[in-house]
Amino acid sequence: MVIRVRERAIETKVKDDALVKQRREEIIRAASQVFTQKGYHGATIRDICEASGLGPGTLYNYVEKKEDILYLVYNELTLMLTQCLVDTVRENKKNPLEQFHEALEKTIDIIWNYQDLVLLMYHETASLDRESKHTILTRESDYVALWDKLLARCEKLGMIPRRNPLDSNILVFLLAFLPLRRWNLKNKFREAEIKSGIIDHVVRSIGISKRTR
């Protein structure tokens, strides 16, 4: 699989690419914390400045508005999920079914670690400006297509039954089960039970009886 992602350019007054990358990473970390604590609409640029240690004048050298920061947070998470899937398939010499299982496990680990941000994405996508929203939704469609290609390889080799055309979309939604339902899960199940339960449901719904070795 080759990763090709659409990017939305964000204007910066700084010409040093390495410094832009460093500062934006600091802004993303701070904003992720602030957005999950206060919500996107409840958070202010001042809050993000305080969390990042950057003054407003410095921060505005790297972004133009709060919507840019929300996009950067979304961009970081969607790239992380996409790159995880691509790297697992590219670096793994095993058969496509083993690749599918490993990608599934690694993706669930990412979602577990960043569940607040996943939930933020589901709640605040509408807050993005038109171009940012189009970019993120296109990225999400491409991500679904990557899962579909992996499942198609499994089907072609007879490793799974004939696919339902909706399988990849349903799979991606099921991977968001944890952050969407955690209010009901956190006091009833351990982390390992939740992760294994999601994996078991996904593989059974696709028609995989067990993991090959």
KOLBAMAR-338184 format. One record per residue (C-alpha): residue number from 1; x, y, z. Coordinates in steps of 0.1 Angstrom, whole numbers, plus 5000, padded with zeros to 4 digits. Layout:
REM residues N
[NUM; [X; Y; Z]]
...
***
This chain:
REM residues 213
[1; [5000; 5000; 5000]]
[2; [5012; 5035; 4992]]
[3; [5000; 5064; 5014]]
[4; [4988; 5094; 4995]]
[5; [4971; 5120; 5017]]
[6; [4954; 5153; 5009]]
[7; [4968; 5182; 5029]]
[8; [4953; 5216; 5037]]
[9; [4979; 5243; 5038]]
[10; [4980; 5265; 5069]]
[11; [4997; 5299; 5065]]
[12; [5027; 5306; 5086]]
[13; [5049; 5337; 5090]]
[14; [5079; 5315; 5098]]
[15; [5101; 5302; 5070]]
[16; [5121; 5276; 5090]]
[17; [5102; 5244; 5083]]
[18; [5118; 5225; 5112]]
[19; [5108; 5252; 5136]]
[20; [5072; 5253; 5122]]
[21; [5070; 5215; 5127]]
[22; [5083; 5218; 5163]]
[23; [5060; 5246; 5173]]
[24; [5030; 5231; 5157]]
[25; [5036; 5198; 5175]]
[26; [5037; 5218; 5208]]
[27; [5004; 5236; 5198]]
[28; [4988; 5202; 5189]]
[29; [4998; 5187; 5223]]
[30; [4985; 5217; 5242]]
[31; [4953; 5220; 5222]]
[32; [4945; 5183; 5225]]
[33; [4947; 5186; 5263]]
[34; [4926; 5218; 5264]]
[35; [4900; 5207; 5239]]
[36; [4894; 5174; 5257]]
[37; [4891; 5192; 5291]]
[38; [4870; 5222; 5281]]
[39; [4856; 5212; 5247]]
[40; [4864; 5230; 5215]]
[41; [4839; 5258; 5219]]
[42; [4848; 5263; 5256]]
[43; [4885; 5266; 5249]]
[44; [4902; 5299; 5241]]
[45; [4934; 5308; 5223]]
[46; [4946; 5320; 5257]]
[47; [4940; 5286; 5272]]
[48; [4961; 5270; 5244]]
[49; [4988; 5296; 5249]]
[50; [4990; 5288; 5286]]
[51; [4991; 5251; 5280]]
[52; [5018; 5253; 5253]]
[53; [5039; 5280; 5270]]
[54; [5037; 5302; 5239]]
[55; [5026; 5338; 5239]]
[56; [4997; 5348; 5216]]
[57; [5020; 5367; 5193]]
[58; [5042; 5336; 5189]]
[59; [5013; 5312; 5184]]
[60; [4998; 5334; 5156]]
[61; [5031; 5331; 5137]]
[62; [5022; 5294; 5132]]
[63; [4983; 5295; 5128]]
[64; [4958; 5321; 5119]]
[65; [4928; 5311; 5139]]
[66; [4914; 5285; 5163]]
[67; [4899; 5265; 5135]]
[68; [4935; 5259; 5122]]
[69; [4944; 5244; 5155]]
[70; [4914; 5221; 5154]]
[71; [4924; 5210; 5119]]
[72; [4960; 5203; 5131]]
[73; [4947; 5181; 5159]]
[74; [4924; 5162; 5135]]
[75; [4952; 5159; 5110]]
[76; [4976; 5145; 5135]]
[77; [4952; 5118; 5146]]
[78; [4940; 5108; 5111]]
[79; [4976; 5106; 5099]]
[80; [4985; 5084; 5129]]
[81; [4957; 5059; 5122]]
[82; [4964; 5058; 5084]]
[83; [5002; 5055; 5089]]
[84; [4997; 5026; 5114]]
[85; [4977; 5007; 5088]]
[86; [5001; 5014; 5060]]
[87; [5032; 5005; 5080]]
[88; [5017; 4973; 5093]]
[89; [5010; 4960; 5058]]
[90; [5042; 4974; 5043]]
[91; [5066; 4960; 5070]]
[92; [5048; 4928; 5077]]
[93; [5059; 4898; 5056]]
[94; [5030; 4876; 5067]]
[95; [4999; 4868; 5048]]
[96; [4971; 4894; 5044]]
[97; [4950; 4878; 5071]]
[98; [4978; 4881; 5097]]
[99; [4984; 4917; 5085]]
[100; [4947; 4924; 5091]]
[101; [4948; 4911; 5126]]
[102; [4979; 4930; 5135]]
[103; [4966; 4962; 5120]]
[104; [4934; 4958; 5139]]
[105; [4952; 4953; 5172]]
[106; [4975; 4983; 5167]]
[107; [4947; 5005; 5156]]
[108; [4927; 4996; 5187]]
[109; [4957; 5005; 5208]]
[110; [4959; 5039; 5192]]
[111; [4922; 5046; 5197]]
[112; [4925; 5035; 5233]]
[113; [4953; 5059; 5239]]
[114; [4937; 5088; 5221]]
[115; [4900; 5081; 5228]]
[116; [4893; 5117; 5240]]
[117; [4905; 5130; 5206]]
[118; [4885; 5104; 5187]]
[119; [4854; 5115; 5206]]
[120; [4863; 5151; 5199]]
[121; [4864; 5143; 5162]]
[122; [4829; 5128; 5162]]
[123; [4816; 5158; 5181]]
[124; [4834; 5187; 5164]]
[125; [4839; 5179; 5127]]
[126; [4811; 5204; 5119]]
[127; [4832; 5231; 5136]]
[128; [4859; 5229; 5109]]
[129; [4859; 5254; 5081]]
[130; [4848; 5240; 5047]]
[131; [4882; 5232; 5033]]
[132; [4894; 5216; 5065]]
[133; [4863; 5195; 5067]]
[134; [4866; 5184; 5031]]
[135; [4902; 5174; 5037]]
[136; [4895; 5154; 5068]]
[137; [4865; 5136; 5053]]
[138; [4885; 5128; 5022]]
[139; [4912; 5114; 5044]]
[140; [4887; 5093; 5063]]
[141; [4873; 5079; 5031]]
[142; [4908; 5070; 5020]]
[143; [4914; 5053; 5053]]
[144; [4883; 5032; 5048]]
[145; [4895; 5023; 5013]]
[146; [4928; 5011; 5028]]
[147; [4909; 4986; 5050]]
[148; [4888; 4976; 5020]]
[149; [4919; 4968; 5000]]
[150; [4933; 4947; 5027]]
[151; [4900; 4928; 5031]]
[152; [4899; 4924; 4993]]
[153; [4933; 4907; 4994]]
[154; [4921; 4883; 5020]]
[155; [4890; 4875; 5000]]
[156; [4910; 4870; 4968]]
[157; [4932; 4844; 4985]]
[158; [4901; 4826; 5000]]
[159; [4910; 4836; 5036]]
[160; [4876; 4852; 5043]]
[161; [4841; 4847; 5027]]
[162; [4828; 4870; 5001]]
[163; [4828; 4905; 5015]]
[164; [4798; 4927; 5021]]
[165; [4805; 4960; 5004]]
[166; [4798; 4978; 5037]]
[167; [4824; 4957; 5057]]
[168; [4852; 4983; 5057]]
[169; [4829; 5012; 5067]]
[170; [4813; 4991; 5095]]
[171; [4848; 4980; 5107]]
[172; [4860; 5017; 5110]]
[173; [4828; 5026; 5129]]
[174; [4832; 4996; 5153]]
[175; [4868; 5007; 5160]]
[176; [4853; 5039; 5175]]
[177; [4831; 5018; 5198]]
[178; [4853; 5024; 5228]]
[179; [4852; 5062; 5230]]
[180; [4815; 5063; 5220]]
[181; [4804; 5038; 5246]]
[182; [4831; 5042; 5274]]
[183; [4806; 5058; 5298]]
[184; [4789; 5024; 5299]]
[185; [4821; 5003; 5298]]
[186; [4846; 5018; 5322]]
[187; [4831; 5003; 5354]]
[188; [4821; 4970; 5339]]
[189; [4851; 4957; 5319]]
[190; [4889; 4957; 5320]]
[191; [4909; 4972; 5292]]
[192; [4920; 4937; 5279]]
[193; [4883; 4926; 5279]]
[194; [4872; 4956; 5259]]
[195; [4900; 4953; 5233]]
[196; [4896; 4916; 5228]]
[197; [4858; 4919; 5227]]
[198; [4860; 4945; 5199]]
[199; [4885; 4923; 5179]]
[200; [4863; 4892; 5184]]
[201; [4832; 4910; 5172]]
[202; [4850; 4924; 5141]]
[203; [4865; 4892; 5130]]
[204; [4833; 4872; 5135]]
[205; [4813; 4898; 5116]]
[206; [4836; 4894; 5087]]
[207; [4835; 4856; 5089]]
[208; [4870; 4849; 5103]]
[209; [4868; 4819; 5126]]
[210; [4902; 4823; 5142]]
[211; [4936; 4839; 5137]]
[212; [4960; 4819; 5116]]
[213; [4995; 4812; 5128]]
***
